[in-house]
Amino acid sequence: MSTDMRKDIQKTELLVQVARLYYEHNFSQNDIAKKVNLSRPYISKLLNEAKRMGIVKIEIRDPIMTESRVERQIRKYFGLNKVIVVPKVDDVSPLQQVGEAAARYLDSIIKSGDVIGFSWGETVYECAKALRKREDLKNIVAVQMCGGISNIKRNVYVAEISKEFVVMLNSASYILPFPAIVDNEQVKSVIENEHTMQEVLKYAEQVNIAIVTMGKFGGQCALARAGYLKAEEMEQLSQRGAVGDVCTHIINSEGEICDAHLDSRTVAVPYDRIKGMETRIGIAIGESKVESILGALKGGAVNVFVTNEVTAEAMKEVCPAIFE
């Protein structure tokens, strides 16, 4: 037996031991940490990994599809299919919380043969990281729906998101190795005729589950920091009512394309095509994203919305009519 195989077996044995102590014998994480001589934070990490690997499966049966009052109000106001508002938990990061909630929802609806379209960024990565291993699924395809960014300090996790889909869902995965925005329509035309883009567009026509986030607009947004949007362009977009982006498509407060000329230079699956996808999961948190969130919801960019209580409260401040 190889050293790597032995380590894998030992790790699995530890995951099972910790899971049994916690879920079957009601040990606290502190008690488990003392018993196996590991730190409590590491025990928490092991329990999360046990869920991701399918060692632990938690099923909550909800025969009447219970939703909170806030979730129901948001869903009805925007005509959505599903809203998930995650409560605050002090020892878990908000982004991790909503990522896990989105991953659980995806796990509940995904089936063999599905084609998943995704945008990039830390929010979508948290969802991908939280996916549990599914050995039962066949012929899953995951495809990146918008061009990426390579010249900013913060990672946008394109490769990592793709890898998680491959590992956890046994999917084929296609990334889009082009910039998010190019200089002119001629360059975009060349890209669209490139075989990699043709393959992505082919699968984009088959996407039935999209996973996106709603990006904020302003000088600190990823597209501006990457240099794709110059200062004068940002000013013009601001004057035209830009509030954020969905899959790198800059939108206004009504969820419509803010600048058709700019959008003609944007390397992404067309916005109208995204809005026509069967299930469109939008994940976003933070007061700075509220205007973008509201625009995306109004414009029908998503029909499943995952956020947290703090963001829902911020939405109430901006648009109290939702909660009347």
C-alpha positions in Angstrom: 0.0 0.0 0.0 1.4 3.4 -1.0 2.0 6.2 1.6 -0.6 8.4 0.0 -3.2 5.7 0.1 -2.4 5.0 3.8 -2.8 8.7 4.6 -6.2 8.8 2.8 -7.4 5.8 4.8 -6.3 7.3 8.1 -7.9 10.6 7.2 -11.2 8.9 6.4 -11.1 6.9 9.7 -10.6 10.2 11.6 -13.5 11.8 9.7 -15.8 8.9 10.6 -14.6 8.8 14.2 -15.2 12.6 14.7 -18.6 12.4 12.9 -19.8 9.5 15.1 -18.8 11.2 18.3 -20.6 14.4 17.3 -23.7 13.2 15.6 -24.3 9.8 17.2 -22.9 10.2 20.7 -23.7 14.0 21.2 -20.1 14.9 22.1 -19.4 18.7 22.0 -16.7 19.8 19.7 -14.6 20.7 22.7 -15.0 17.2 24.1 -14.0 15.6 20.8 -11.0 17.9 20.6 -9.8 16.6 24.0 -10.5 13.0 23.2 -8.6 12.9 19.9 -6.0 15.5 21.0 -6.8 18.1 18.2 -7.9 21.7 18.3 -11.6 22.6 18.4 -11.3 24.7 15.2 -9.8 21.6 13.4 -12.7 19.4 14.7 -15.1 21.9 13.2 -13.2 21.7 9.9 -13.3 17.9 10.0 -17.1 17.9 10.6 -17.6 20.2 7.6 -15.4 18.0 5.5 -17.3 14.9 6.6 -20.5 16.5 5.2 -18.8 17.5 2.0 -17.5 14.0 1.4 -20.9 12.5 2.0 -19.8 10.7 5.2 -22.5 12.7 7.0 -25.8 13.3 5.3 -28.2 15.6 7.1 -31.8 15.6 5.8 -34.5 18.0 7.1 -38.0 17.0 6.0 -40.3 20.0 5.6 -43.7 18.8 4.3 -45.1 22.3 4.1 -42.1 24.0 2.6 -41.7 26.4 5.5 -40.2 29.8 4.8 -39.7 32.7 7.0 -41.8 35.9 6.7 -38.9 37.8 5.3 -38.2 35.1 2.7 -41.9 35.0 1.7 -42.1 38.8 1.4 -39.0 39.0 -0.9 -40.1 36.0 -3.0 -43.6 37.4 -3.6 -42.5 40.9 -4.2 -40.1 39.9 -7.0 -41.9 36.8 -8.2 -39.1 34.5 -7.4 -39.1 30.7 -7.1 -37.1 30.5 -3.9 -35.5 32.8 -1.3 -33.1 31.7 1.4 -32.2 34.3 4.1 -29.5 32.9 6.3 -29.5 33.8 10.0 -26.4 35.3 11.6 -24.0 32.8 13.3 -21.2 34.4 15.2 -18.4 31.8 14.6 -19.0 31.4 10.9 -18.1 33.9 8.2 -21.2 35.4 6.5 -19.9 34.5 3.0 -19.3 30.9 4.1 -22.8 30.7 5.5 -24.5 31.8 2.3 -22.2 29.7 0.2 -23.2 26.6 2.2 -26.9 27.5 1.9 -26.6 27.9 -1.8 -24.7 24.6 -2.1 -27.5 22.8 -0.1 -30.1 24.2 -2.4 -28.1 23.2 -5.5 -27.7 19.7 -4.0 -31.4 19.4 -3.6 -32.3 20.1 -7.3 -29.3 18.9 -9.3 -29.8 15.7 -11.4 -27.8 13.8 -13.9 -27.4 15.5 -17.3 -27.6 19.1 -15.8 -25.5 21.8 -17.3 -24.4 24.3 -14.7 -23.2 27.8 -15.7 -21.2 29.9 -13.2 -19.6 33.3 -12.8 -16.4 33.9 -10.9 -15.6 35.4 -7.5 -15.3 34.6 -3.8 -19.1 34.3 -3.3 -19.5 31.6 -6.0 -16.3 29.9 -4.8 -17.8 29.5 -1.3 -20.8 27.8 -2.8 -18.5 25.5 -4.9 -16.4 24.7 -1.8 -19.5 23.7 0.2 -20.7 21.1 -2.4 -20.9 17.6 -1.1 -19.5 14.6 -3.0 -22.2 13.1 -5.3 -21.2 9.7 -6.8 -24.7 9.2 -8.1 -24.7 12.0 -10.7 -23.7 11.3 -14.3 -23.0 13.6 -17.3 -22.8 16.9 -15.4 -21.2 19.8 -17.3 -20.0 23.0 -15.6 -19.3 26.0 -17.8 -17.9 29.5 -17.0 -20.2 32.1 -18.4 -18.1 35.2 -18.4 -14.5 36.2 -19.1 -12.1 36.5 -16.3 -9.7 38.9 -14.6 -6.0 38.3 -14.3 -4.4 41.6 -13.1 -5.9 42.3 -9.7 -4.4 41.2 -6.4 -7.5 39.4 -5.1 -8.2 36.0 -6.5 -11.4 35.5 -8.5 -11.2 31.7 -8.1 -12.1 30.7 -11.7 -9.8 27.6 -11.6 -10.8 26.7 -8.1 -14.5 26.9 -8.8 -14.1 24.7 -11.8 -12.0 22.2 -9.9 -14.7 21.9 -7.1 -17.4 21.0 -9.7 -15.1 18.4 -11.2 -14.2 16.8 -7.9 -17.5 17.0 -6.1 -19.9 16.4 -8.9 -17.7 14.4 -11.3 -18.5 17.0 -14.0 -16.8 18.0 -17.2 -15.8 21.6 -16.8 -15.1 24.4 -19.3 -13.5 27.7 -18.5 -13.4 30.9 -20.5 -9.8 31.9 -20.9 -10.5 35.5 -22.2 -10.7 38.9 -20.6 -14.0 40.1 -19.2 -14.1 43.2 -21.5 -12.2 43.8 -24.7 -11.3 47.0 -26.5 -13.8 46.8 -29.4 -16.4 44.7 -31.1 -14.0 43.4 -33.7 -11.8 41.8 -31.0 -14.9 40.3 -29.4 -16.0 38.9 -32.8 -12.6 37.2 -33.2 -13.0 35.7 -29.7 -16.5 34.5 -30.4 -15.2 32.6 -33.5 -12.4 31.0 -31.5 -13.1 27.3 -30.9 -12.9 27.5 -27.1 -15.6 30.3 -27.1 -17.7 28.3 -29.5 -17.6 25.3 -27.2 -18.6 27.5 -24.2 -21.4 29.1 -26.2 -22.6 25.7 -27.2 -22.9 24.5 -23.6 -24.3 27.9 -22.6 -27.3 27.2 -24.8 -27.9 24.1 -22.7 -27.4 25.6 -19.2 -30.4 24.9 -17.0 -28.8 26.0 -13.7 -26.9 29.2 -13.4 -25.0 30.3 -10.3 -24.0 34.0 -10.2 -23.4 36.8 -7.8 -24.4 40.4 -8.0 -21.3 42.6 -8.1 -21.3 46.1 -6.7 -20.6 49.2 -8.9 -17.9 51.8 -8.1 -14.2 52.5 -8.1 -13.5 49.3 -6.0 -15.5 46.9 -8.1 -13.4 44.1 -9.7 -13.8 45.4 -13.3 -12.6 48.9 -12.4 -9.7 47.6 -10.3 -8.6 45.4 -13.2 -8.5 48.4 -15.5 -11.3 47.2 -17.8 -13.3 50.3 -17.0 -11.5 53.6 -17.0 -12.4 56.6 -14.9 -14.3 58.4 -17.6 -16.2 55.2 -18.4 -17.1 54.7 -14.8 -18.4 58.3 -14.6 -20.5 57.8 -17.8 -21.9 54.6 -16.4 -22.7 56.2 -13.1 -24.6 59.0 -14.9 -26.5 56.4 -16.8 -27.6 54.7 -13.5 -25.2 51.8 -13.2 -25.7 49.9 -9.9 -23.7 46.7 -10.4 -23.1 43.7 -12.6 -24.4 40.2 -13.2 -21.9 37.9 -14.8 -19.9 41.1 -15.9 -23.0 42.6 -17.6 -23.3 46.1 -16.1 -27.0 46.8 -15.1 -29.1 49.7 -13.9 -31.6 49.8 -11.1 -34.2 48.1 -13.2 -31.9 45.2 -14.0 -31.5 46.3 -17.6 -28.2 46.6 -19.5 -26.8 50.0 -18.7 -24.7 50.7 -21.8 -25.3 48.7 -25.0 -21.9 49.7 -26.5 -20.0 48.5 -23.4 -22.0 45.3 -23.4 -21.1 44.7 -27.0 -17.5 44.5 -25.8 -18.2 42.2 -22.9 -17.1 38.6 -23.2 -19.9 36.6 -21.6 -22.9 34.6 -22.3 -25.5 37.1 -23.5 -27.6 38.7 -20.7 -30.9 37.8 -22.3 -29.7 34.2 -22.5 -28.9 34.1 -18.8 -32.3 35.5 -18.0 -33.9 32.7 -20.0 -32.2 29.9 -18.0 -34.5 27.6 -16.1 -32.9 28.1 -12.6 -30.9 31.2 -11.9 -29.3 31.2 -8.4 -28.1 34.6 -7.3 -25.9 34.7 -4.1 -25.0 38.1 -2.6 -24.5 39.7 0.7 -23.4 43.2 2.0 -24.9 46.7 2.2 -22.6 47.8 -0.7 -24.4 45.3 -3.0 -28.0 46.2 -2.1 -28.6 48.4 -5.2 -27.1 45.7 -7.4 -29.2 43.0 -5.8 -32.4 45.0 -6.1 -31.7 45.7 -9.8 -31.0 42.0 -10.5 -34.2 40.9 -8.8 -36.3 43.5 -10.6 -34.8 42.6 -13.9 -35.3 38.9 -13.6 -31.6 38.1 -13.7 -32.2 35.5 -11.0 -35.2 33.5 -9.8 -33.6 32.0 -6.7 -32.0 34.4 -4.2 -29.6 33.5 -1.3 -28.6 36.2 1.2 -28.3 36.8 4.9 -30.4 38.7 7.5 -28.1 41.7 7.6 -28.4 42.2 3.8 -32.2 41.7 4.0 -32.4 44.5 6.6 -30.3 46.7 4.3 -32.7 45.9 1.5 -35.6 47.0 3.8 -34.0 50.4 4.4 -33.7 51.0 0.6 -37.0 49.5 -0.5 -39.4 49.1 2.4 -42.3 48.3 0.0 -40.9 44.8 -0.3 -41.8 44.1 3.4 -45.2 45.7 3.6 
